[in-house]
Amino acid sequence: MTNHTIYNGLFESHRAAVLIPTYNNAATLGAVLADALSYTSHVIVVNDGATDDTAAVLEQYPAIQLVSYSPNRGKGIALRRGFSYAAAQGYQYVITMDADGQHFASDLPVMLDKIKENPDALVIGARNLQQENMPGKNTFANKFSNFWFYVETGLKAPDTQSGYRLYPLHRMRNMHFWCTKYEFEIEVLVRSAWKGIKIDWAPVKVYYPPAEERVSHFRPFRDFSRISVLNTVLVLITFLYIKPRDLIRFLLKKESWKKMWREEVLRADESNGRKAASIGFGIFMAIVPIWGFQLLVAILVSIRLKLNKALVLLAAHVSTPPLTPFVIFASFLTGRIWLGQTAKDLVFTEGITFDTIRDNTLQYIYGSITLAIGAGLLAAAVSWVLLSVFRKQKK
């Protein structure tokens, strides 16, 4: 049985097509089309204003579906017009391949399998970036792009610049995009993640010919500048709108609170000792005199020490209003232990001077550090005892 016999039916049952945008790739386009057509008849080509022999090559493959226009508009426009055409033909998915011959149709079944695993996911074909002939600038640019994708979405992806992708068109309806050239492939990933579309990946093969044979329409300075501007805009939107929006949505969901309580606070797989240490550390951070930075330091240290961050934050709130004045007063009284006969009462009967402020502040700092250590250790000990008595650990 041929690959076409095996897989063309799957393309039809999934309502999927292969989408190939092309611009002046006449030397490689014929082989790419023959390779794709050996797996399915559902192949869409977008001729993005080619000025070489592309039209003559396309005439040799009457089975393809063609979208053609002039002049050249850029890869982003080619993909967007390809998406619109495919959706109008009733396709639910498109698998994009580049026309320069670097992608292999033998990886199409991998993408089809991803539809069965998660029918709503946008899948990236992750390349082996360490292979021979991989351009060094591609490796750097991909790491750069992966970093900003993580900042903008909180998701880690191994290859955000691969053009071998599976797009779930049915989940991307009513999405409007800004970008027209190479930066579109970053925009569509980020904005799909913002929309709640799962971003997945699958390993694919890639062929990079030697430098003297390689044809690329990527213009390093111009296109990298456009990508940098896009990432700047996306980061601003992330922190000014997306993150606050997601937080509000999370807080408004009753299920979110239950999930957080079950998975972060209760955590059946976590030991009593770690939970007790987390509570004790939270109490310590609530009292130690670094006002304004307590929660930030608590989060960073709890991550470093692999403590239960939810318990740390809950315990750290013992110093929030209306308990703050009591914590400060208790810290001031505890400071009398260290200052002895020079200890002060928290009254300013002789007026407020630099000396009285200095003496009272010093007593407070000594006392708050002492109280923080003592209260933290006590809270950890009491928590451990109570957890040992009333909680059954998951073995």
C-alpha positions in Angstrom: 0.0 0.0 0.0 1.2 3.5 -0.8 1.4 6.4 1.7 -1.4 8.1 -0.2 -3.7 5.1 0.2 -2.9 4.9 3.9 -3.0 8.6 4.9 -5.3 10.4 2.4 -8.3 9.0 4.2 -7.0 10.3 7.5 -6.6 13.8 6.1 -10.2 13.6 4.9 -11.6 12.3 8.1 -9.8 15.0 10.1 -10.8 17.6 7.4 -7.1 18.5 7.2 -4.9 19.9 4.4 -1.3 20.7 3.8 -0.6 24.4 3.3 2.5 25.5 1.5 3.3 29.2 1.1 5.9 30.0 -1.5 7.9 32.9 -2.9 10.6 32.3 -5.5 11.3 28.7 -4.5 11.0 27.3 -8.1 14.2 25.2 -7.6 12.7 23.2 -4.7 9.0 23.6 -4.9 8.4 20.7 -7.3 10.0 18.2 -5.0 8.1 19.5 -2.0 4.8 19.3 -3.8 5.5 15.7 -5.1 6.5 14.7 -1.5 3.3 16.2 0.0 1.0 14.8 -2.7 2.4 11.3 -2.1 0.6 11.5 1.3 -2.6 13.4 0.4 -4.5 15.1 -2.4 -5.4 17.9 0.0 -2.6 20.3 -0.7 -3.0 24.1 -0.8 -0.3 26.3 -2.3 -0.2 30.1 -1.7 1.8 31.8 -4.5 3.0 35.0 -2.7 3.7 37.0 -5.8 6.6 34.9 -7.1 8.6 36.4 -9.9 10.7 33.3 -10.9 9.5 30.1 -12.6 7.1 29.2 -9.8 4.0 29.5 -12.1 5.5 26.9 -14.5 6.2 24.5 -11.7 2.7 24.8 -10.3 1.2 24.0 -13.7 2.8 20.6 -13.5 0.6 19.7 -10.4 -3.0 20.3 -11.4 -4.2 18.4 -8.3 -3.2 21.2 -5.9 -5.5 24.0 -4.8 -4.0 27.3 -5.6 -4.2 30.8 -4.1 -2.2 33.3 -6.1 -1.8 37.0 -6.1 0.8 39.7 -6.9 2.9 41.5 -5.7 4.7 39.7 -2.9 3.2 40.5 0.5 5.3 38.5 2.9 4.9 35.1 4.7 2.4 36.4 7.2 0.0 37.5 4.6 0.5 34.2 2.7 -0.3 32.2 5.7 -3.3 34.3 6.7 -4.8 34.1 3.2 -4.1 30.3 3.2 -6.0 30.0 6.5 -8.9 31.9 5.1 -9.1 29.8 1.9 -8.8 26.5 3.8 -11.5 27.5 6.3 -13.8 28.5 3.3 -13.2 25.1 1.8 -14.4 23.4 5.1 -11.0 22.4 6.5 -10.6 22.2 10.2 -6.8 21.9 10.2 -3.9 22.9 8.1 -0.4 21.5 8.4 2.1 24.1 7.1 5.3 23.1 5.3 8.0 25.4 3.9 8.7 25.4 0.1 12.5 25.5 0.4 12.8 21.7 0.9 13.8 21.7 4.5 10.7 19.8 5.7 9.8 16.2 5.0 6.3 14.9 4.2 7.2 11.7 6.1 6.5 13.7 9.3 2.9 14.4 8.3 1.6 11.3 10.1 3.2 12.6 13.3 1.1 15.7 13.0 -2.0 13.7 12.2 -1.4 11.7 15.4 -1.4 14.9 17.4 -5.0 15.6 16.2 -6.1 12.4 17.8 -4.2 13.2 21.1 -5.6 16.8 21.4 -7.9 18.0 18.6 -7.7 21.6 19.8 -3.9 22.0 20.0 -1.6 24.1 17.9 1.4 21.8 17.3 4.9 23.0 16.5 7.2 20.6 14.6 10.3 20.9 16.8 13.6 20.6 14.9 16.9 19.2 16.1 18.8 22.5 16.4 22.2 20.7 17.0 22.3 18.9 13.7 24.9 19.4 11.0 24.5 22.4 8.7 22.1 24.2 11.1 23.0 27.9 10.7 24.3 29.4 13.9 22.1 32.5 13.5 19.1 30.2 13.4 20.0 28.6 16.7 20.6 32.0 18.4 17.4 33.4 17.0 15.4 30.4 18.2 16.7 30.6 21.7 15.9 34.4 21.7 12.4 33.7 20.5 11.8 30.8 23.0 12.8 33.1 25.8 10.3 35.9 24.9 7.6 33.3 24.2 8.1 32.1 27.8 7.9 35.7 29.1 4.7 36.4 27.2 2.9 33.1 27.8 4.6 31.3 30.7 5.0 28.3 28.4 8.2 26.6 27.5 8.6 25.5 23.9 11.7 23.9 22.3 11.3 25.5 18.9 9.1 28.6 18.3 10.5 29.4 14.9 9.7 26.2 13.1 7.5 26.6 10.1 6.3 23.0 10.2 3.1 23.4 12.2 -0.4 22.1 12.7 -3.0 24.9 13.0 -6.5 24.1 14.5 -8.5 26.5 12.3 -11.7 25.7 14.1 -10.2 27.2 17.3 -8.7 30.2 15.5 -12.0 31.6 14.1 -12.5 35.3 14.7 -8.9 35.9 15.5 -7.5 39.0 13.7 -3.7 39.4 13.3 -1.4 42.4 12.8 1.8 41.0 11.3 2.5 40.4 7.6 5.9 38.9 7.4 8.1 36.4 9.3 7.1 37.8 12.7 3.5 36.5 12.1 4.7 33.0 13.2 5.5 34.4 16.6 2.4 36.5 16.9 0.1 33.6 16.0 1.7 31.4 18.7 1.5 34.0 21.5 -2.0 35.1 20.7 -3.3 31.5 20.4 -1.8 30.8 23.8 -3.6 33.9 25.2 -6.8 32.6 23.7 -6.4 29.3 25.6 -5.3 27.1 22.7 -2.9 24.5 23.9 0.6 24.8 22.4 2.1 21.4 21.8 5.1 20.1 19.8 6.3 17.0 18.0 9.8 16.1 16.9 10.4 16.5 13.1 13.3 16.0 10.8 14.8 19.0 8.9 17.2 19.4 6.0 19.5 22.4 5.8 21.6 22.4 2.6 25.1 23.8 2.6 25.4 27.6 2.8 26.2 28.0 -0.9 23.0 26.1 -1.9 20.7 27.7 0.6 18.0 30.2 -0.5 16.5 32.4 2.3 14.2 35.4 2.1 14.9 36.3 5.7 16.6 39.7 6.0 18.4 39.6 9.3 18.5 43.3 10.2 15.0 44.3 8.9 13.2 41.2 10.0 14.9 40.9 13.4 14.0 44.5 14.1 10.4 43.8 13.3 10.4 40.8 15.6 12.0 42.9 18.4 9.3 45.5 18.0 6.6 42.8 18.1 8.0 41.2 21.2 8.1 44.6 22.9 4.4 45.2 22.2 3.5 41.6 23.3 5.4 42.0 26.6 3.6 45.2 27.3 0.2 43.7 26.6 1.1 40.6 28.7 1.8 42.6 31.9 -0.7 45.4 31.4 -3.7 43.2 30.3 -3.2 39.4 29.9 -1.7 38.7 33.4 -4.3 40.8 35.2 -7.1 39.3 33.1 -5.9 35.8 33.8 -5.7 36.5 37.6 -9.2 38.0 37.7 -10.5 34.9 35.8 -8.8 32.6 38.2 -10.1 34.4 41.3 -13.7 34.4 39.9 -13.7 30.6 39.5 -14.8 28.6 42.5 -13.1 25.5 41.0 -9.8 27.4 40.9 -9.8 27.9 44.6 -10.6 24.3 45.2 -7.9 23.2 42.8 -5.3 25.5 44.4 -6.3 24.3 47.9 -6.1 20.7 46.9 -3.0 20.8 44.7 -0.9 23.5 46.3 -1.9 23.7 50.0 -2.9 20.1 50.8 -0.6 18.3 48.4 -0.9 14.7 49.5 2.6 13.8 48.1 4.3 16.4 50.4 5.9 15.4 53.7 4.7 16.8 57.1 8.2 18.2 57.7 8.2 20.3 54.5 4.7 21.6 55.2 5.7 22.5 58.7 8.9 24.2 57.5 6.8 26.2 55.0 4.5 27.5 57.7 7.4 28.3 60.0 9.2 30.2 57.2 6.0 32.1 56.3 5.7 33.3 59.9 9.3 34.3 60.0 9.0 36.3 56.8 5.8 38.0 58.2 7.7 39.4 61.2 11.2 40.0 59.9 11.7 43.8 59.4 11.9 44.1 55.6 8.6 45.8 55.0 7.6 46.1 51.4 9.8 43.2 50.3 8.5 40.4 52.6 6.3 38.6 50.1 8.8 39.0 47.2 11.6 37.5 49.3 9.3 34.8 50.7 8.4 33.7 47.2 12.0 33.7 45.9 13.4 31.8 48.9 10.5 29.3 49.0 11.2 28.5 45.3 14.9 28.1 46.0 14.3 25.9 49.1 11.5 24.0 47.3 9.0 24.8 50.1 5.2 24.9 49.7 4.7 28.4 48.3 1.0 28.5 49.0 1.6 27.7 52.7 4.4 30.2 52.9 2.2 33.0 51.5 -0.7 32.1 53.7 1.4 32.1 56.8 3.2 35.3 55.8 -0.2 37.2 56.0 -0.2 37.1 59.8 1.4 40.6 59.7 -1.2 42.2 57.4 -3.8 44.7 58.8 -5.4 44.7 61.3 -2.6 42.5 63.0 0.3 44.8 61.9 0.2 47.1 65.0 0.3 44.1 67.3 3.2 42.5 65.5 5.2 45.8 65.7 4.4 46.2 69.4 5.3 42.6 70.2 8.6 43.1 68.3 9.3 46.3 70.2 8.7 44.6 73.6 10.9 41.6 72.6 13.7 44.1 71.8 13.9 44.9 75.6 15.7 41.5 76.0 18.7 42.8 74.1 18.8 46.4 75.3 18.3 45.7 79.0 18.4 48.9 81.1 18.6 51.1 78.0 15.4 49.7 76.6 12.6 52.2 75.9 8.9 52.3 76.3 7.0 53.0 73.1 6.1 56.6 74.2 7.6 59.9 73.2 7.1 61.9 76.4 10.3 63.9 75.8 9.3 64.7 72.2 10.3 63.1 68.9 14.0 63.6 68.2 16.6 61.8 66.0 17.9 60.1 69.1 14.5 58.8 70.3 13.7 57.5 66.8 17.1 55.8 66.5 16.8 54.2 69.9 13.2 53.0 69.3 14.0 51.7 65.8 17.1 49.8 67.0 15.0 48.2 69.7 12.3 47.3 67.2 14.8 45.7 64.7 16.5 43.6 67.4 13.1 42.5 68.7 11.5 41.8 65.4 14.4 39.5 64.3 14.2 37.7 67.6 10.5 37.4 67.5 10.6 36.2 63.8 13.0 33.4 64.6 11.2 32.3 67.7 7.7 32.5 66.3 8.8 30.7 63.1 10.4 27.9 65.0 7.4 27.6 67.3 5.0 27.6 64.4 7.0 24.9 62.5 7.1 22.7 65.6 3.4 23.0 66.4 2.5 22.5 62.8 4.6 19.4 62.6 3.0 17.9 65.7 -0.6 18.7 64.5 0.1 17.3 61.0 1.7 14.1 62.4 -1.4 13.5 64.5 -4.2 14.5 62.2 -2.8 14.0 58.7 -2.1 10.8 56.8 0.8 11.1 54.4 0.7 9.5 51.0 3.3 6.9 50.7 
